[in-house]
Amino acid sequence: MSATKRIRETFQKEYSGKDDSLWRHYRDKLIIWRTEPVNQRAERPTNPVKARELGYKAKQGFIIIRTRIRKGGRRKSRPRSKRMPSKMGVLRFKPHKSLQLMAEERVIRKYPNLEVLNSYWVGEDGVQKFYEVILVDPNHPVIKSDRDINWILGQRGRVHRGLTSAGKKSRGLT
């Protein structure tokens, strides 16, 4: 069995919650992540197999940011007038973007000189969802010389134009 396949099986077992010791480890990770800042740089991907599938390479110029975003629909304040208008628009007020896409957009606002390659889900609790966003530095010499990833040099603002996988889903392409 290859190393990649063994790692994939381990993560599937961990996230399925069948093995109690792995589930306790997963719960402890979430407790730590809740206390960290919203956008926290990770040394290595939490799920390396998924990161590799989405284009991550363990080399200079690739950065992993773990971010959290609040679950649920949009919060809209209720109008403070005396009457109760029928078109108040407070309940069932949902964005057309996924939480994953909004997480990518928030990360790129924090790191404007980088480009989002992709992102993936790493966990959730009752209030928040956690994603890891793969960022690429288009100005890094290693990225410029790598023929597999240097196509990103000509693309600026991929997230805001809906060119990541989460963005394509919200546009109805995949």
DRENTOR-471326 format. One line per field, with one value per residue: x negated, y negated, z of N, C-alpha, C, O, CB in turn; residue number from 1. Coordinates in nm, 3 decimals. Atoms other than C-alpha are relative to their C-alpha. Glycine has a CB too. Layout:
! residues N
n_east	X;... .
n_north	Y;... .
n_up	Z;... .
ca_east	X;... .
ca_north	Y;... .
ca_up	Z;... .
c_east	X;... .
c_north	Y;... .
c_up	Z;... .
o_east	X;... .
o_north	Y;... .
o_up	Z;... .
cb_east	X;... .
cb_north	Y;... .
cb_up	Z;... .
seq	NUM;... .
This chain:
! residues 174
n_east	-0.085;0.081;-0.009;-0.114;-0.123;-0.005;-0.037;-0.141;-0.081;0.008;-0.086;-0.139;-0.034;-0.003;-0.116;-0.125;-0.036;-0.022;0.102;-0.022;0.121;0.016;-0.104;0.042;0.107;-0.067;-0.070;0.101;0.048;-0.100;0.008;0.118;-0.025;-0.093;0.071;0.096;-0.059;-0.089;0.088;0.122;0.086;0.034;0.130;-0.026;-0.145;-0.060;-0.030;0.095;-0.047;-0.095;0.075;0.074;-0.099;-0.040;0.111;0.102;0.129;0.078;0.116;-0.011;-0.099;-0.132;-0.032;-0.128;-0.065;-0.121;-0.092;-0.130;-0.110;-0.120;-0.096;-0.137;-0.030;0.040;-0.072;-0.049;-0.071;-0.141;-0.031;-0.043;-0.119;-0.110;-0.081;0.073;-0.022;-0.003;0.122;0.106;0.120;0.093;0.010;0.036;0.079;0.119;0.090;0.013;0.134;0.020;0.087;0.137;0.041;0.014;0.124;0.110;0.002;0.051;0.144;0.074;0.004;0.107;0.126;-0.032;0.106;-0.001;-0.115;-0.062;-0.001;-0.119;-0.022;-0.072;-0.058;0.079;-0.075;-0.106;-0.066;-0.137;-0.010;0.091;0.061;0.142;0.052;0.140;0.010;0.133;0.040;0.123;0.066;0.037;0.127;0.111;0.076;-0.027;-0.129;0.021;0.075;-0.072;-0.088;-0.133;-0.081;0.025;-0.117;-0.070;0.061;-0.085;-0.135;-0.010;-0.136;-0.074;-0.113;-0.105;-0.059;-0.065;0.077;0.035;-0.103;-0.119;-0.058;-0.067;-0.124;-0.100;-0.042;-0.078;0.077;0.032 .
n_north	0.118;0.121;0.090;0.089;-0.074;-0.024;0.128;0.025;-0.086;0.050;0.117;-0.042;-0.059;0.107;0.087;-0.074;0.000;-0.136;-0.031;0.097;0.077;0.099;0.102;0.089;0.083;0.096;0.095;0.084;0.093;0.106;0.088;0.085;0.089;0.105;0.104;0.066;0.107;-0.047;-0.048;-0.050;-0.072;-0.135;-0.044;-0.100;-0.024;-0.096;-0.116;0.015;-0.065;0.092;0.116;-0.038;-0.013;0.134;0.071;0.041;-0.065;0.038;0.077;0.142;0.070;-0.051;0.036;-0.053;0.083;-0.058;0.109;-0.044;0.087;-0.034;-0.079;0.049;0.102;0.136;0.067;0.130;0.061;0.027;0.144;0.046;0.086;-0.045;-0.103;-0.120;-0.012;-0.138;-0.023;0.040;-0.063;-0.036;-0.145;-0.071;0.094;-0.081;0.044;-0.092;-0.056;-0.099;0.043;-0.024;0.112;0.118;-0.017;0.031;0.144;0.066;-0.027;0.077;0.139;0.008;-0.022;0.045;-0.024;-0.142;-0.047;-0.122;-0.113;-0.077;-0.016;-0.122;-0.006;-0.079;-0.031;0.093;-0.024;0.047;0.141;0.040;-0.095;0.026;-0.033;0.032;0.065;-0.013;0.125;-0.005;0.129;0.005;0.070;-0.081;-0.059;-0.144;-0.012;0.045;-0.100;-0.127;-0.001;-0.049;0.099;0.139;0.054;0.090;0.134;0.086;0.012;0.081;0.008;-0.122;-0.022;0.098;-0.029;-0.132;-0.098;-0.115;-0.101;0.048;0.105;-0.061;-0.061;0.103;0.051;-0.106;-0.061;-0.141 .
n_up	0.000;0.008;-0.116;0.021;-0.027;-0.144;-0.062;0.032;-0.084;-0.137;-0.013;0.011;-0.129;-0.100;0.017;-0.011;-0.141;-0.050;-0.098;-0.107;-0.029;0.107;-0.015;-0.108;0.056;0.088;-0.087;-0.063;0.102;0.016;-0.116;0.021;0.114;-0.041;-0.075;0.089;0.082;0.107;0.106;-0.063;0.093;-0.044;0.051;0.103;0.010;-0.090;0.084;0.111;0.123;0.063;0.046;0.121;0.108;0.042;0.062;-0.096;0.000;-0.119;0.044;-0.028;0.080;-0.036;-0.137;-0.047;-0.102;-0.057;-0.032;-0.050;0.040;-0.075;0.076;0.009;0.099;-0.034;-0.108;0.044;-0.112;0.024;0.001;-0.132;0.008;-0.085;0.064;0.042;0.144;0.049;0.078;-0.090;0.050;-0.107;-0.005;0.124;0.080;0.019;0.106;0.113;-0.006;-0.105;-0.109;0.042;0.085;-0.085;-0.076;0.092;0.022;-0.120;-0.008;0.101;-0.046;-0.099;0.070;0.137;0.097;0.036;0.078;-0.052;0.092;-0.031;-0.144;-0.035;-0.134;-0.094;-0.120;-0.041;-0.128;0.004;0.038;0.106;0.092;0.019;0.132;0.027;0.129;0.058;0.065;0.079;0.018;0.142;0.018;-0.051;0.111;0.014;0.069;0.138;0.076;0.001;0.117;-0.035;-0.071;0.041;0.068;-0.092;0.009;0.082;-0.056;-0.123;-0.053;0.036;-0.090;0.024;0.131;-0.007;0.075;-0.083;0.012;-0.073;0.082;0.116;-0.046;-0.025;0.131;0.064;0.107;-0.030 .
ca_east	0.000;-0.138;-0.201;0.061;0.327;0.238;0.264;0.599;0.740;0.618;0.796;1.114;1.109;1.039;1.322;1.574;1.561;1.561;1.234;1.281;0.917;0.901;1.231;1.095;0.787;1.012;1.220;0.906;0.784;1.111;1.075;0.727;0.841;1.123;0.873;0.643;0.688;0.942;0.671;0.390;0.096;0.036;-0.308;-0.170;0.175;0.404;0.511;0.205;0.377;0.660;0.415;0.207;0.521;0.598;0.250;0.045;-0.326;-0.561;-0.790;-0.858;-0.587;-0.296;-0.123;0.155;0.393;0.650;0.954;1.288;1.623;1.953;2.210;2.563;2.732;2.680;2.770;2.990;3.113;3.487;3.626;3.695;4.016;4.348;4.526;4.429;4.383;4.460;4.151;3.923;3.669;3.518;3.593;3.460;3.219;2.941;2.630;2.574;2.215;2.103;1.928;1.616;1.606;1.664;1.377;1.147;1.245;1.173;0.831;0.732;0.831;0.582;0.307;0.356;0.017;0.096;0.335;0.582;0.522;0.798;0.943;1.090;1.295;1.103;1.363;1.665;1.830;2.171;2.092;1.805;1.665;1.290;1.127;0.767;0.691;0.394;0.223;-0.050;-0.301;-0.316;-0.628;-0.836;-1.121;-1.043;-0.683;-0.798;-1.032;-0.786;-0.612;-0.321;-0.208;-0.346;-0.015;0.107;-0.128;0.117;0.422;0.495;0.801;0.904;1.132;1.323;1.382;1.507;1.222;1.156;1.355;1.588;1.640;1.724;1.980;2.151;2.160;2.326;2.041;1.960 .
ca_north	0.000;-0.342;-0.610;-0.838;-0.568;-0.490;-0.860;-0.889;-0.591;-0.737;-1.066;-0.892;-0.695;-1.011;-1.216;-0.932;-0.933;-0.553;-0.527;-0.697;-0.798;-0.967;-1.144;-1.279;-1.404;-1.575;-1.739;-1.865;-2.017;-2.210;-2.346;-2.476;-2.621;-2.815;-3.004;-3.093;-3.404;-3.381;-3.347;-3.129;-3.016;-2.641;-2.484;-2.195;-2.091;-1.913;-1.679;-1.642;-1.409;-1.656;-1.945;-1.756;-1.676;-2.049;-2.148;-2.201;-2.123;-2.123;-2.391;-2.759;-2.991;-2.774;-2.888;-2.720;-2.943;-2.787;-3.010;-2.990;-3.130;-3.141;-2.886;-2.963;-3.223;-3.596;-3.798;-4.094;-4.336;-4.386;-4.729;-4.933;-5.101;-5.071;-4.859;-4.515;-4.534;-4.218;-4.259;-4.303;-4.056;-3.923;-3.550;-3.310;-3.578;-3.368;-3.461;-3.310;-3.232;-2.932;-2.968;-2.824;-3.099;-3.366;-3.219;-3.236;-3.599;-3.694;-3.528;-3.707;-4.042;-3.967;-3.855;-4.072;-3.993;-3.619;-3.421;-3.155;-2.822;-2.631;-2.545;-2.249;-2.174;-2.059;-2.065;-2.224;-2.263;-2.395;-2.757;-2.767;-2.589;-2.561;-2.566;-2.551;-2.783;-2.713;-3.038;-3.085;-3.371;-3.465;-3.677;-3.396;-3.273;-2.906;-2.955;-3.144;-2.861;-2.575;-2.485;-2.316;-2.625;-2.929;-2.964;-3.148;-3.440;-3.572;-3.549;-3.823;-3.822;-3.461;-3.449;-3.766;-3.647;-3.304;-3.098;-2.872;-2.550;-2.705;-3.005;-2.787;-2.598;-2.922;-3.027;-2.695;-2.561;-2.235 .
ca_up	0.000;-0.093;0.168;0.014;0.033;0.396;0.490;0.311;0.503;0.833;0.769;0.659;0.984;1.186;1.037;1.045;1.427;1.463;1.653;1.992;2.043;1.702;1.770;2.101;1.916;1.657;1.933;2.105;1.778;1.744;2.097;2.011;1.677;1.848;2.065;1.772;1.555;1.271;1.005;1.138;0.928;0.949;0.912;0.712;0.587;0.830;0.551;0.322;0.076;0.010;-0.015;-0.273;-0.474;-0.487;-0.608;-0.291;-0.300;-0.001;-0.140;-0.098;-0.222;-0.101;0.218;0.417;0.616;0.849;0.878;1.055;0.956;1.140;1.027;0.917;0.701;0.701;1.005;0.916;1.176;1.211;1.116;1.429;1.317;1.503;1.246;1.113;0.735;0.541;0.324;0.623;0.481;0.803;0.794;0.530;0.407;0.255;0.057;-0.286;-0.194;0.006;0.341;0.182;-0.081;0.184;0.388;0.083;0.023;0.385;0.370;0.049;0.203;0.479;0.234;-0.080;-0.238;-0.264;-0.483;-0.367;-0.534;-0.357;-0.016;0.169;0.481;0.790;1.067;1.227;1.563;1.661;1.571;1.321;1.017;0.963;0.620;0.506;0.217;-0.011;-0.111;-0.371;-0.385;-0.758;-0.704;-0.553;-0.779;-0.704;-0.822;-1.133;-1.231;-1.161;-1.487;-1.309;-1.117;-1.302;-1.490;-1.179;-1.257;-1.516;-1.290;-1.036;-0.812;-0.877;-0.573;-0.655;-1.012;-0.898;-1.044;-0.744;-0.707;-0.446;-0.675;-0.973;-0.768;-0.666;-1.032;-1.120;-1.333;-1.150 .
c_east	-0.089;0.022;0.121;0.131;0.016;0.042;0.147;0.092;0.001;0.092;0.147;0.047;0.016;0.127;0.131;0.046;0.022;-0.101;0.002;-0.124;-0.025;0.104;-0.035;-0.110;0.059;0.070;-0.099;-0.058;0.097;-0.005;-0.117;0.028;0.094;-0.071;-0.101;0.067;0.082;-0.082;-0.133;-0.081;-0.037;-0.134;0.018;0.151;0.048;0.031;-0.091;0.046;0.095;-0.072;-0.077;0.095;0.037;-0.116;-0.110;-0.128;-0.079;-0.128;0.024;0.100;0.142;0.024;0.138;0.051;0.126;0.090;0.131;0.105;0.126;0.101;0.135;0.016;-0.046;0.082;0.042;0.083;0.144;0.024;0.064;0.118;0.113;0.077;-0.087;0.022;-0.008;-0.127;-0.123;-0.134;-0.102;-0.022;-0.031;-0.075;-0.138;-0.090;-0.004;-0.137;-0.008;-0.090;-0.147;-0.052;-0.017;-0.127;-0.121;-0.012;-0.056;-0.151;-0.076;0.002;-0.110;-0.139;0.017;-0.109;-0.006;0.123;0.053;-0.003;0.127;0.019;0.078;0.042;-0.091;0.075;0.109;0.048;0.140;0.016;-0.080;-0.040;-0.145;-0.042;-0.149;-0.008;-0.145;-0.029;-0.132;-0.053;-0.046;-0.133;-0.121;-0.075;0.024;0.131;-0.016;-0.070;0.069;0.102;0.141;0.090;-0.019;0.112;0.073;-0.058;0.089;0.140;-0.006;0.146;0.085;0.125;0.116;0.066;0.062;-0.074;-0.053;0.115;0.128;0.070;0.073;0.129;0.108;0.049;0.077;-0.074;-0.033;0.092 .
c_north	-0.124;-0.088;-0.092;0.070;0.026;-0.128;-0.030;0.084;-0.048;-0.120;0.035;0.060;-0.109;-0.082;0.076;0.010;0.138;0.038;-0.110;-0.085;-0.105;-0.111;-0.097;-0.094;-0.110;-0.107;-0.095;-0.101;-0.116;-0.098;-0.096;-0.101;-0.114;-0.114;-0.075;-0.118;0.059;0.057;0.038;0.077;0.135;0.040;0.098;0.024;0.101;0.130;-0.006;0.062;-0.094;-0.123;0.032;0.016;-0.136;-0.085;-0.044;0.080;-0.050;-0.069;-0.147;-0.064;0.048;-0.025;0.058;-0.091;0.073;-0.115;0.058;-0.103;0.049;0.071;-0.071;-0.107;-0.137;-0.055;-0.137;-0.059;-0.033;-0.150;-0.043;-0.097;0.060;0.116;0.120;0.019;0.144;0.034;-0.042;0.061;0.033;0.151;0.055;-0.092;0.063;-0.061;0.103;0.065;0.102;-0.057;0.019;-0.114;-0.128;0.008;-0.031;-0.150;-0.074;0.022;-0.088;-0.149;-0.021;0.012;-0.042;0.028;0.145;0.031;0.129;0.106;0.081;0.005;0.128;-0.007;0.082;0.030;-0.101;0.037;-0.058;-0.141;-0.032;0.116;-0.043;0.048;-0.028;-0.049;0.011;-0.127;0.020;-0.142;-0.010;-0.070;0.081;0.066;0.149;0.022;-0.040;0.107;0.136;-0.001;0.047;-0.108;-0.141;-0.058;-0.102;-0.141;-0.096;-0.021;-0.081;-0.004;0.119;0.018;-0.092;0.018;0.139;0.107;0.115;0.101;-0.043;-0.110;0.055;0.066;-0.105;-0.062;0.104;0.072;0.147;0.055 .
c_up	0.000;0.123;-0.012;0.034;0.149;0.074;-0.025;0.089;0.146;0.019;-0.013;0.131;0.106;-0.011;0.006;0.145;0.058;0.108;0.107;0.028;-0.107;0.013;0.112;-0.048;-0.089;0.082;0.067;-0.099;-0.018;0.116;-0.015;-0.111;0.039;0.070;-0.086;-0.070;-0.115;-0.115;0.062;-0.103;0.059;-0.062;-0.114;-0.006;0.104;-0.073;-0.123;-0.130;-0.075;-0.055;-0.129;-0.119;-0.057;-0.051;0.093;-0.021;0.121;-0.045;0.030;-0.095;0.024;0.148;0.033;0.113;0.046;0.043;0.053;-0.041;0.072;-0.089;-0.006;-0.106;0.045;0.114;-0.050;0.112;-0.040;0.000;0.132;-0.007;0.084;-0.062;-0.037;-0.150;-0.047;-0.077;0.082;-0.042;0.107;0.001;-0.139;-0.096;-0.019;-0.108;-0.113;-0.004;0.112;0.109;-0.037;-0.087;0.083;0.084;-0.088;-0.021;0.121;0.015;-0.099;0.033;0.102;-0.066;-0.148;-0.103;-0.045;-0.084;0.061;-0.109;0.020;0.151;0.024;0.146;0.090;0.129;0.026;0.138;-0.010;-0.055;-0.125;-0.088;-0.021;-0.138;-0.003;-0.143;-0.047;-0.078;-0.072;-0.013;-0.145;-0.026;0.046;-0.116;-0.019;-0.075;-0.147;-0.084;-0.008;-0.113;0.032;0.059;-0.053;-0.087;0.087;-0.005;-0.078;0.054;0.129;0.042;-0.037;0.085;-0.035;-0.137;-0.006;-0.076;0.086;-0.008;0.073;-0.080;-0.121;0.039;0.022;-0.131;-0.079;-0.111;0.027;0.105 .
o_east	-0.186;0.122;0.189;0.220;0.127;0.122;0.217;0.192;0.103;0.163;0.231;0.161;0.106;0.189;0.237;0.165;0.079;-0.066;-0.017;-0.112;-0.067;0.073;-0.009;-0.113;0.015;0.061;-0.072;-0.088;0.055;0.013;-0.106;-0.007;0.080;-0.028;-0.148;0.189;0.070;-0.052;-0.211;-0.030;-0.075;-0.164;-0.052;0.222;-0.024;0.011;-0.052;0.010;0.084;-0.040;-0.082;0.060;0.066;-0.097;-0.205;-0.123;-0.067;-0.237;0.134;0.112;0.236;-0.063;0.230;-0.020;0.213;0.047;0.164;0.076;0.144;0.122;0.164;-0.079;-0.111;0.201;-0.042;0.173;0.172;-0.033;0.147;0.130;0.102;0.118;-0.208;0.122;-0.088;-0.170;-0.215;-0.238;-0.220;-0.135;0.003;-0.053;-0.223;-0.040;0.028;-0.164;0.062;-0.160;-0.232;-0.166;-0.110;-0.191;-0.215;-0.123;-0.130;-0.222;-0.182;-0.087;-0.166;-0.235;0.029;-0.080;-0.087;0.214;-0.025;0.047;0.197;-0.062;0.139;-0.018;-0.141;0.031;0.115;0.040;0.190;0.124;-0.036;-0.037;-0.175;-0.012;-0.199;0.038;-0.237;0.040;-0.217;0.023;-0.145;-0.187;-0.234;-0.011;0.019;0.141;0.042;-0.044;0.027;0.195;0.234;0.212;0.053;0.104;0.146;0.002;0.092;0.221;-0.073;0.236;0.202;0.230;0.231;0.175;0.112;-0.011;-0.114;0.219;0.238;0.193;0.180;0.227;0.224;0.160;0.126;-0.011;-0.045;0.080 .
o_north	-0.131;-0.074;-0.119;0.012;0.019;-0.122;-0.077;0.033;-0.041;-0.129;-0.024;0.037;-0.103;-0.113;0.015;0.029;0.150;0.105;-0.227;-0.205;-0.217;-0.228;-0.217;-0.212;-0.225;-0.226;-0.214;-0.214;-0.231;-0.218;-0.214;-0.218;-0.225;-0.229;-0.182;-0.132;0.177;0.166;-0.048;0.168;0.145;0.005;0.091;-0.008;0.195;0.238;-0.065;0.014;-0.110;-0.171;-0.051;-0.018;-0.149;-0.202;-0.108;0.200;-0.166;-0.013;-0.187;-0.024;-0.021;0.004;0.050;-0.116;0.105;-0.203;0.173;-0.222;0.169;0.032;-0.161;-0.143;-0.151;-0.025;-0.217;0.005;-0.066;-0.222;0.029;-0.185;0.173;0.210;0.118;0.080;0.223;0.149;-0.106;-0.004;0.001;0.196;-0.004;-0.087;0.053;-0.117;0.220;0.152;0.091;-0.157;-0.058;-0.157;-0.205;-0.093;-0.096;-0.203;-0.171;-0.068;-0.142;-0.223;-0.130;-0.049;0.045;0.025;0.179;-0.051;0.214;0.085;0.112;-0.052;0.183;-0.077;0.186;0.117;-0.207;0.152;-0.079;-0.177;-0.114;0.232;-0.162;0.161;-0.114;0.018;-0.022;-0.159;0.099;-0.236;0.054;-0.058;0.035;0.119;0.198;0.114;0.024;0.119;0.221;-0.082;0.019;-0.099;-0.231;-0.175;-0.187;-0.234;-0.216;-0.088;-0.042;-0.020;0.103;0.058;-0.049;-0.032;0.180;0.190;0.207;0.071;-0.017;-0.117;0.004;0.063;-0.082;-0.116;0.076;0.126;0.225;0.172 .
o_up	0.076;0.195;0.087;0.096;0.201;0.168;0.065;0.139;0.214;0.120;0.053;0.173;0.190;0.091;0.019;0.172;0.166;0.205;0.075;0.055;-0.076;-0.012;0.100;-0.011;-0.084;0.048;0.080;-0.062;-0.031;0.096;0.018;-0.098;-0.014;0.060;-0.046;-0.066;-0.147;-0.164;0.103;-0.168;0.176;-0.176;-0.215;0.089;0.139;-0.019;-0.224;-0.238;-0.196;-0.164;-0.220;-0.232;-0.175;-0.083;0.048;-0.047;0.160;-0.035;0.067;-0.211;-0.013;0.230;-0.048;0.210;-0.035;0.118;0.026;-0.055;0.093;-0.204;0.073;-0.175;0.148;0.127;-0.092;0.165;-0.155;0.082;0.188;0.078;0.132;0.007;-0.017;-0.189;0.004;-0.080;0.031;-0.030;0.092;0.016;-0.241;-0.218;0.069;-0.206;-0.092;-0.086;0.213;0.088;0.006;-0.070;0.058;0.109;-0.041;-0.023;0.106;0.060;-0.064;-0.010;0.112;-0.019;-0.234;-0.223;-0.131;-0.096;0.105;-0.220;-0.076;0.224;-0.068;0.227;0.049;0.205;-0.037;0.181;-0.121;-0.101;-0.206;-0.047;-0.023;-0.177;0.069;-0.236;0.028;-0.175;-0.029;-0.038;-0.181;-0.135;0.033;-0.207;-0.132;-0.156;-0.236;-0.204;-0.086;-0.113;-0.044;0.048;-0.010;-0.124;0.036;0.049;-0.048;-0.009;0.224;-0.041;-0.073;0.034;-0.042;-0.161;-0.110;-0.141;0.033;-0.065;0.024;-0.081;-0.158;-0.036;-0.012;-0.137;-0.188;-0.201;-0.067;0.143 .
cb_east	0.097;0.033;-0.128;0.003;0.000;-0.137;-0.088;0.028;-0.051;-0.144;-0.038;0.017;-0.106;-0.122;-0.010;-0.016;0.121;-0.008;-0.142;0.042;-0.122;0.013;0.136;-0.048;-0.101;0.101;0.082;-0.112;-0.020;0.140;-0.015;-0.124;0.060;0.107;-0.072;-0.056;-0.109;0.090;-0.020;0.034;-0.127;0.111;-0.083;-0.077;0.036;0.128;0.152;-0.131;0.071;0.108;-0.098;-0.077;0.126;0.067;0.051;0.051;-0.078;-0.033;-0.028;-0.137;-0.033;0.013;-0.004;-0.014;0.034;-0.033;0.026;-0.002;0.020;0.063;0.015;0.044;0.148;0.014;-0.088;0.083;-0.073;0.087;0.094;-0.116;0.045;0.094;0.070;0.045;-0.102;0.123;0.005;0.034;-0.062;0.053;0.131;0.127;-0.009;0.038;-0.142;0.027;-0.106;-0.062;0.033;-0.010;0.104;0.123;-0.010;0.021;0.140;0.072;-0.030;0.060;0.134;0.017;-0.044;0.028;-0.133;-0.004;-0.039;0.145;-0.125;-0.009;0.076;-0.087;0.142;-0.128;-0.091;0.117;-0.081;0.057;-0.047;-0.122;0.078;-0.084;0.073;-0.094;0.046;-0.011;-0.011;0.025;-0.120;0.108;0.004;0.054;-0.146;0.006;0.108;-0.082;-0.137;0.070;-0.059;-0.012;-0.033;-0.130;0.095;-0.008;-0.137;0.010;0.062;-0.057;0.067;-0.089;-0.041;-0.055;-0.106;0.138;-0.116;-0.027;-0.051;-0.040;-0.107;-0.091;-0.023;-0.057;-0.121;0.126;-0.126;-0.144 .
cb_north	0.000;-0.078;-0.083;-0.050;0.133;0.049;-0.115;0.031;0.144;-0.038;-0.104;0.100;0.102;-0.090;-0.073;0.140;-0.080;0.100;0.011;0.071;0.094;0.067;0.067;0.082;0.087;0.072;0.075;0.086;0.073;0.060;0.082;0.085;0.078;0.056;0.062;0.099;-0.092;-0.114;-0.108;0.089;-0.082;0.102;0.063;0.133;0.049;-0.058;0.004;0.059;0.134;-0.043;-0.046;0.132;0.072;-0.072;-0.116;0.017;-0.027;0.125;0.021;-0.070;0.014;0.153;-0.155;0.149;-0.143;0.096;-0.088;0.019;0.000;-0.126;0.140;-0.053;-0.003;-0.091;-0.011;0.012;-0.128;0.069;-0.033;-0.066;-0.019;-0.114;-0.057;0.127;-0.085;0.024;-0.077;0.042;-0.087;-0.049;0.062;0.054;-0.143;0.144;-0.024;-0.073;-0.110;0.130;0.078;0.132;-0.022;-0.017;0.144;0.071;-0.051;0.053;0.149;0.024;-0.040;0.111;0.149;-0.146;-0.041;0.089;0.022;-0.027;0.089;0.143;-0.122;0.124;0.060;-0.073;0.008;0.002;-0.064;0.005;-0.088;-0.064;0.007;0.068;-0.080;0.124;-0.149;0.127;-0.115;0.065;-0.017;-0.069;-0.130;0.108;-0.022;0.068;-0.089;-0.129;0.017;0.025;0.087;0.115;0.002;-0.008;0.113;0.054;0.009;0.057;0.140;-0.145;-0.124;0.122;-0.022;-0.140;-0.013;-0.009;-0.068;-0.043;0.133;-0.054;-0.095;0.103;0.078;-0.109;-0.045;-0.057;-0.077;0.016 .
cb_up	0.123;-0.129;0.014;-0.145;-0.077;0.051;-0.054;-0.148;-0.008;0.036;-0.104;-0.114;0.043;-0.015;-0.131;-0.060;0.020;-0.116;-0.066;0.127;0.011;-0.138;0.027;0.120;-0.081;-0.092;0.107;0.057;-0.134;-0.012;0.130;-0.035;-0.117;0.091;0.117;-0.104;-0.055;-0.050;-0.111;0.123;-0.032;-0.040;0.112;0.028;-0.140;0.063;-0.041;0.038;0.033;0.102;0.110;0.023;0.050;0.114;-0.068;0.143;-0.132;0.088;-0.151;-0.011;-0.144;-0.034;0.021;0.051;-0.055;0.121;-0.123;0.154;-0.155;0.062;0.062;0.133;-0.028;-0.122;0.128;-0.132;0.048;0.106;-0.117;0.071;-0.149;0.027;-0.125;0.081;-0.076;-0.088;-0.136;0.143;-0.101;0.136;0.054;-0.069;0.067;-0.036;0.056;-0.131;0.020;-0.058;0.129;-0.076;-0.110;0.090;0.054;-0.135;-0.032;0.123;-0.026;-0.140;0.060;0.105;0.011;0.002;0.058;0.126;-0.148;0.049;0.020;-0.059;0.059;-0.027;-0.003;0.033;0.118;-0.101;0.119;0.134;0.114;0.059;-0.136;0.111;-0.112;0.023;0.006;-0.093;0.103;-0.142;0.099;-0.078;0.073;0.100;0.022;0.139;0.069;-0.002;0.061;0.137;-0.108;0.097;0.147;-0.075;-0.040;0.143;-0.066;-0.135;0.027;-0.023;-0.047;0.014;0.147;0.011;-0.109;-0.052;-0.067;0.148;0.056;0.140;-0.044;-0.067;0.130;0.091;-0.080;-0.055;-0.022;0.045 .
seq	1;2;3;4;5;6;7;8;9;10;11;12;13;14;15;16;17;18;19;20;21;22;23;24;25;26;27;28;29;30;31;32;33;34;35;36;37;38;39;40;41;42;43;44;45;46;47;48;49;50;51;52;53;54;55;56;57;58;59;60;61;62;63;64;65;66;67;68;69;70;71;72;73;74;75;76;77;78;79;80;81;82;83;84;85;86;87;88;89;90;91;92;93;94;95;96;97;98;99;100;101;102;103;104;105;106;107;108;109;110;111;112;113;114;115;116;117;118;119;120;121;122;123;124;125;126;127;128;129;130;131;132;133;134;135;136;137;138;139;140;141;142;143;144;145;146;147;148;149;150;151;152;153;154;155;156;157;158;159;160;161;162;163;164;165;166;167;168;169;170;171;172;173;174 .
